[in-house]
Amino acid sequence: MHTIESHWEDEENNRRVAFSARVCRASGAVELKDLTPKHVTFLCPESKNEVRSIGVWTEKGRQLLAHQLRTSGHLTELERQIETGLAV
């Protein structure tokens, strides 16, 4: 099992969510075991510059961001990149 650090660019909400994910290979496929949002960086809608960054400290906050991350489709792309060796 490996842990990777990545981020999700949530353009709709002008933020970047940094997270860690524990992954393993099962039958040649990548399987995500745990997903832990670490911090959120808010971006200026016009310039895309960082405005501020906050840590994710509560379990409810982690659950909410993990759910949004799972429904965004970003994890499917991340799994594909891991399988093809583009991300590790």
Accessible surface in RSA format (square Angstrom, percent):
REM  Atomic radii and reference values for relative SASA: ProtOr
REM  Chains: A
REM  Algorithm: Lee & Richards
REM  Probe-radius: 1.40
REM  Slices: 20
REM RES _ NUM      All-atoms   Total-Side   Main-Chain    Non-polar    All polar
REM                ABS   REL    ABS   REL    ABS   REL    ABS   REL    ABS   REL
RES MET A   1   123.89  64.2  56.54  37.4  67.35 160.4  56.76  48.3  67.13  88.9
RES HIS A   2   129.17  70.6 124.80  86.7   4.37  11.2  79.45  81.9  49.72  57.9
RES THR A   3    82.35  58.6  52.42  53.1  29.92  71.3  34.84  46.8  47.50  71.8
RES ILE A   4    15.34   8.7  11.16   8.3   4.17  10.1  15.33  11.0   0.00   0.0
RES GLU A   5   123.65  71.0  94.90  71.8  28.75  68.5  62.94 121.7  60.71  49.6
RES SER A   6    30.86  26.1  16.76  22.4  14.10  32.5  13.62  29.0  17.24  24.1
RES HIS A   7    84.84  46.4  79.80  55.5   5.03  12.9  48.58  50.1  36.26  42.2
RES TRP A   8    19.94   8.0  19.94   9.7   0.00   0.0  12.14   6.5   7.80  12.7
RES GLU A   9    75.01  43.1  58.82  44.5  16.19  38.5  38.52  74.5  36.49  29.8
RES ASP A  10    10.78   7.6   9.03   9.0   1.75   4.1   1.61   3.8   9.17   9.1
RES GLU A  11   134.65  77.3 118.61  89.7  16.05  38.2  41.50  80.3  93.15  76.1
RES GLU A  12   157.86  90.6 123.80  93.7  34.06  81.1  52.22 101.0 105.63  86.2
RES ASN A  13    79.39  54.8  61.55  59.5  17.84  43.0  14.80  35.6  64.60  62.4
RES ASN A  14    38.97  26.9  37.00  35.8   1.97   4.7   6.58  15.8  32.39  31.3
RES ARG A  15    31.12  13.1  30.25  15.4   0.87   2.1   1.52   2.1  29.60  17.9
RES ARG A  16    61.16  25.7  60.62  30.9   0.54   1.3  17.91  24.5  43.25  26.2
RES VAL A  17     0.18   0.1   0.18   0.2   0.00   0.0   0.18   0.2   0.00   0.0
RES ALA A  18    19.49  17.9  19.37  29.9   0.12   0.3  19.37  27.3   0.12   0.3
RES PHE A  19     0.45   0.2   0.00   0.0   0.44   1.1   0.00   0.0   0.44   1.3
RES SER A  20    11.90  10.1  11.01  14.7   0.89   2.0   1.18   2.5  10.72  15.0
RES ALA A  21     0.37   0.3   0.01   0.0   0.36   0.8   0.37   0.5   0.00   0.0
RES ARG A  22   101.38  42.6 101.30  51.6   0.08   0.2  32.99  45.1  68.39  41.4
RES VAL A  23     7.93   5.2   7.93   7.2   0.00   0.0   7.93   6.9   0.00   0.0
RES CYS A  24    26.20  19.8  21.57  24.1   4.63  10.9  16.08  40.8  10.12  10.9
RES ARG A  25   141.14  59.3 110.50  56.3  30.64  73.0  57.90  79.1  83.24  50.4
RES ALA A  26    43.24  39.8  34.59  53.4   8.65  19.7  40.15  56.5   3.09   8.2
RES SER A  27   128.97 109.0  73.51  98.1  55.46 127.8  55.25 117.6  73.72 103.3
RES GLY A  28    63.09  77.8   0.00   N/A  63.09  77.8  36.06  99.0  27.03  60.5
RES ALA A  29    48.03  44.2  47.20  72.8   0.83   1.9  47.84  67.4   0.19   0.5
RES VAL A  30    12.59   8.3   0.86   0.8  11.72  28.2   0.86   0.8  11.72  31.8
RES GLU A  31    71.80  41.2  69.39  52.5   2.41   5.7  28.21  54.6  43.59  35.6
RES LEU A  32    40.03  22.3  18.23  13.0  21.80  54.8  18.23  12.8  21.80  58.7
RES LYS A  33    93.94  45.8  66.49  40.8  27.45  65.4  29.99  27.0  63.96  68.1
RES ASP A  34    63.57  44.5  59.21  58.9   4.37  10.3  19.55  46.0  44.02  43.9
RES LEU A  35    20.98  11.7   2.68   1.9  18.30  46.0   2.68   1.9  18.30  49.2
RES THR A  36    48.58  34.6  47.93  48.6   0.65   1.6  24.90  33.4  23.69  35.8
RES PRO A  37     2.19   1.6   0.69   0.6   1.50   5.5   0.69   0.6   1.50   9.3
RES LYS A  38    94.57  46.1  83.40  51.2  11.17  26.6  37.40  33.7  57.16  60.9
RES HIS A  39    74.71  40.8  74.71  51.9   0.00   0.0  42.59  43.9  32.12  37.4
RES VAL A  40     6.81   4.5   6.81   6.2   0.00   0.0   6.81   5.9   0.00   0.0
RES THR A  41     7.79   5.5   7.79   7.9   0.00   0.0   0.08   0.1   7.71  11.7
RES PHE A  42    56.73  28.4  56.73  35.1   0.00   0.0  56.73  34.4   0.00   0.0
RES LEU A  43    16.89   9.4  10.59   7.6   6.30  15.8  10.59   7.4   6.30  17.0
RES CYS A  44    31.71  24.0  31.06  34.6   0.66   1.5   7.69  19.5  24.02  25.9
RES PRO A  45    77.11  56.2  63.64  58.0  13.47  49.0  63.81  52.7  13.30  82.6
RES GLU A  46   149.74  86.0 115.86  87.7  33.89  80.7  69.77 135.0  79.97  65.3
RES SER A  47    61.22  51.7  32.62  43.5  28.60  65.9  39.65  84.4  21.56  30.2
RES LYS A  48   104.18  50.8  92.41  56.7  11.78  28.0  77.50  69.8  26.69  28.4
RES ASN A  49    96.96  66.9  92.86  89.7   4.10   9.9  25.10  60.4  71.86  69.5
RES GLU A  50   114.23  65.6  86.52  65.5  27.71  66.0  25.43  49.2  88.80  72.5
RES VAL A  51    98.81  65.0  66.70  60.4  32.11  77.4  71.50  62.1  27.31  74.1
RES ARG A  52   146.19  61.4 135.20  68.9  11.00  26.2  53.68  73.4  92.51  56.1
RES SER A  53    64.66  54.6  36.01  48.1  28.65  66.0  29.62  63.1  35.04  49.1
RES ILE A  54    80.73  45.9  74.54  55.5   6.19  14.9  80.73  58.1   0.00   0.0
RES GLY A  55    27.54  34.0   0.00   N/A  27.54  34.0   7.59  20.8  19.95  44.7
RES VAL A  56    16.67  11.0   6.29   5.7  10.38  25.0   9.65   8.4   7.01  19.0
RES TRP A  57   209.97  84.3 187.89  90.9  22.08  51.8 171.37  91.4  38.60  62.6
RES THR A  58    86.67  61.6  80.85  82.0   5.82  13.9  75.13 100.9  11.54  17.4
RES GLU A  59    99.47  57.1  94.63  71.6   4.84  11.5  50.73  98.1  48.75  39.8
RES LYS A  60   158.20  77.2 154.28  94.7   3.93   9.4 105.27  94.8  52.93  56.4
RES GLY A  61    21.58  26.6   0.00   N/A  21.58  26.6  20.81  57.1   0.77   1.7
RES ARG A  62    64.16  26.9  63.66  32.5   0.50   1.2  13.83  18.9  50.33  30.5
RES GLN A  63    91.75  51.3  82.58  60.4   9.17  21.8  37.32  79.4  54.43  41.3
RES LEU A  64   103.48  57.6  97.84  70.0   5.64  14.2 102.97  72.3   0.51   1.4
RES LEU A  65    12.85   7.2  12.65   9.1   0.19   0.5  12.65   8.9   0.19   0.5
RES ALA A  66     6.98   6.4   6.98  10.8   0.00   0.0   6.98   9.8   0.00   0.0
RES HIS A  67   111.42  60.9 110.70  76.9   0.72   1.9  67.38  69.4  44.04  51.2
RES GLN A  68    55.38  31.0  52.91  38.7   2.48   5.9  20.16  42.9  35.22  26.7
RES LEU A  69     0.13   0.1   0.13   0.1   0.00   0.0   0.13   0.1   0.00   0.0
RES ARG A  70   135.58  56.9 114.62  58.4  20.96  49.9  46.58  63.7  89.00  53.9
RES THR A  71    97.29  69.2  61.07  61.9  36.22  86.3  54.96  73.8  42.33  64.0
RES SER A  72    52.39  44.3   9.36  12.5  43.04  99.1  21.17  45.1  31.22  43.7
RES GLY A  73    39.29  48.5   0.00   N/A  39.29  48.5  30.90  84.8   8.39  18.8
RES HIS A  74    47.19  25.8  40.37  28.1   6.81  17.4  33.30  34.3  13.89  16.2
RES LEU A  75    15.91   8.9  15.91  11.4   0.00   0.0  15.91  11.2   0.00   0.0
RES THR A  76    97.67  69.5  95.56  96.9   2.10   5.0  65.51  88.0  32.16  48.6
RES GLU A  77    66.39  38.1  64.06  48.5   2.33   5.5  35.47  68.6  30.91  25.2
RES LEU A  78     6.22   3.5   5.61   4.0   0.60   1.5   6.22   4.4   0.00   0.0
RES GLU A  79    48.62  27.9  48.62  36.8   0.00   0.0   5.39  10.4  43.24  35.3
RES ARG A  80   109.07  45.8 107.15  54.6   1.91   4.6  62.07  84.8  47.00  28.5
RES GLN A  81    54.31  30.4  54.31  39.7   0.00   0.0   1.58   3.4  52.73  40.0
RES ILE A  82    10.98   6.2  10.62   7.9   0.35   0.9  10.62   7.7   0.35   1.0
RES GLU A  83    81.11  46.6  57.13  43.2  23.98  57.1  13.61  26.3  67.49  55.1
RES THR A  84    84.44  60.1  51.00  51.7  33.44  79.7  59.87  80.4  24.57  37.1
RES GLY A  85    54.37  67.0   0.00   N/A  54.37  67.0  25.31  69.4  29.06  65.1
RES LEU A  86   130.02  72.4  94.89  67.9  35.13  88.3  98.02  68.8  32.00  86.1
RES ALA A  87    22.99  21.1  16.38  25.3   6.60  15.0  22.99  32.4   0.00   0.0
RES VAL A  88   152.06 100.1  94.96  86.0  57.09 137.6 102.96  89.5  49.10 133.2
END  Absolute sums over single chains surface
CHAIN  1 A     5800.2       4609.1       1191.1       3051.9       2748.4
END  Absolute sums over all chains
TOTAL          5800.2       4609.1       1191.1       3051.9       2748.4
